[in-house]
Amino acid sequence: MKILRCTPEHVEDILAAIKKEPDWEIFTSEATIDRYRSRLNESLTYVCYDDKAFCGYMRAILDNGFAVYISELYVVPGWRNRGVGRSLTAQVKVDHGRLPVYVLSDEDVYYEKLGYRKVGSVFEVV
């Protein structure tokens, strides 16, 4: 498994994967997809590949000098429970270790399972 910073070439893999998920339509509808494509390119976005297979991605917002906020984490269904999500969030922590990393989550059980600490309405990546 390789974690890479997202480049414009990776964006179509991300969009193709999340288009298959009805809950992700907020990002892939005809009205929003171009804006989201731009956000993926402008944000702190990481992708995960195993050989040439796309496994998942994570998008974060860097509040320079203060914190990093993970806003989306997606793992392709066939790659779930293989450490992809943990690896993506760990890479952000490695790359921005001096800053606290927080997850904006609606999947509390998942982040609790990873051992992240609940801080108000977010989780801190430890």
N, C-alpha and C positions, 0 to 999 in steps of 0.2 A: 504494500500500500504506500502511495506517495501523496503527501499533502503539498499543494502548490498554491502560490498566490494566483488568483484568477486573472487571466488575460482575456481580451475580447474573443479569442478563439474558443475559450471554455464556456462562454455565456450561453451559446446555443445548446450545449449539453445540459446545462442547468434548466433552461426553459423547457426543453423537451421532456425532462424528467418531471418537473412540477406540473406541467400541463396535464399529466395523467391523474393528478390528485384534485378532486373537486374542492377540497378545503383550501387549495392554493390559488383558486380562480381570481382572487383579489389582485394577484400579481400577473396573471396571464390572460385576463380578458382583453378583448380588442381595444377597449378604452384605456387600459393601463400598461400593456406589455412594453410599449416603447419607453415609457418613463421608467419602468422597472429595469429594463435592459440598461438604461443609463445609470441607474442607481447601483447595479451590480458592478459596472465598470468604475464608478466613482468611489464606491465604499471600500472598506477593508474586507475583501471577499477571498475565501479560500475554497479550493476544490480538492476532492479526493479521488484518485484513480488507482485501480489495481490493474497493472499492465495497461491496456487501453480502455478498460471498462470504467465508466463513470460511476462512482459509488455514492457521492453526496457533496454537499457544499454548506458553507456557513458564511453569513454576511454580518458584518459588524460596523458600528459607527465609532470612529475615533474622536473622542472629545479631548484633543491634544492637551497634555499636561494634567489631565484630571482622571479619566477612565476610558475603558473600552466597553461598549455595550453591544452584545451579540443580539441581533434582532431576529435572524432566521437561522435555523439549523434544519437541514433536510438530509435524510439518508434514504437512498433507493431501497424499496421494500426487500429485495433479495439480499441486501447487504446489512440489514439491521441485525443487532446483537453480535456484531463482529468487531466492535471497537472503533467504527468510523466516526461517530459523533464525538466520542471521547478524544480521538486523535485530532479532530478539527479544532475543538475548543482548547486542547493542550497546546497546539501550535500558536494560537493567539497569545496564550500566556507566555510561551517561550519568546515570541517576537516582541512582546510588550510587557515584559516581566516587571518593570518598575511601576507600571500602572495597574490598579485593580481592574479585573475583568468581571463584568456582570452580564447575566443572561436575562433578557426580557422574555418571560416564559408563560405559556399556557399549558405546559407539560411538566408540572411540578414533580410528579412521581418519577419521571425520568431523571431529572436533575438531582433529586434526593438520592436516587439509586447510585449516581456518580459520586455522591459525597459532598456536593456543593452546599455551601452554607446559605440558608435563606436570610436575606437582609431586607426587611420590609416586604415589598412586592416583587423583588428580584432575587436572583441567586448569584452569589459570588463564586467564581471559579477559583478553587484553592489548589 
